[in-house]
């Protein structure tokens, strides 16, 4: 059999895991099965605790304010743009 090419997800997980190892920080990757299902469940509950969102597309950051007043910061090239309301001009359709 030929070599199996790693998927984009596998490459991303490997890259992040290796970067963490260089920082001597442990990491835990969940990519399938019960581990991924649990992580998604925890993330959904975490997102549901959000009471305010500050999107700053110019710097690629989103700040979440949670019900307990804590802040979570997300660096992302895509998320701030997805959260931003498109500009509309008066009288434009």
C-alpha positions, 0 to 999 in steps of 0.5 A: 500500500502507498503512504496515506497523505495527512489531511489539512486537519491532521497537519494543523493539529500536528503543527499546533501540538509541535509548537506547544511542545517547543514551549514545553506546554502540554496539549490535548487534541480531540479530533474524533469520537467521544473526545471531540463530542465532549469538547464540542459540548463544553464549547457550546456551554461556554459560548452560551455563557457569553453576554457581550461580544466585541469584534475588532476585524482590523486586528483579527480579535474577538473579545467575549464577555461571559455572564460572570464578567470574565473575558475570553479573547480569540485571535482569528483571521475569520471570526471578527469578519463573520461577526461584523455587520456589513456597512450600509449607506442610507438609501442603498438597497 
